[in-house]
Amino acid sequence: MERPEWHSTNVAASLDRGNPLCEDFAMPAGVHLRRARTYRPDPDVYERAKAAVEAMGDGKEATMTAYINAFLRWLVHDTDELPPRPPKAGSGGGIPQGDG
């Protein structure tokens, strides 16, 4: 049985280049405000960075994305302020230091 062009499954399939949409339609699967970038951090550094971000906040401002973007803004001279970071281990808490 052929479905009419306006049928909901045909419309849903065409909304995001054939990719399925998420259930609430607020953010279709595969559709984001910015294109994803891939980098390959050292696994030990990444784990310590995740712990550092978690130690820094309530989850609103303190996200890995927010910290990476803040560092990149500093790197390209959009700002002279680096984001805050937790104290080193051994100075009343903090994040364990790596080998390097």
Residue pairs with C-beta under 8 A, 6 or more apart in sequence:
3 9
3 10
4 10
12 20
12 21
15 21
15 28
16 28
16 29
16 30
16 31
17 30
19 28
19 29
19 30
20 29
21 28
21 29
22 28
22 29
41 49
44 98
44 99
45 98
48 95
48 96
48 97
48 98
49 64
49 67
50 64
51 95
51 96
52 85
52 86
52 95
53 62
53 63
53 64
53 67
54 62
55 86
55 93
55 94
55 95
56 62
56 84
56 85
56 86
66 83
67 83
70 79
70 81
70 82
70 83
71 82
71 83
73 79
74 80
74 81
74 82
86 93
86 94
86 95
87 93
87 94
88 94
88 95
88 97
89 95
89 96
89 97
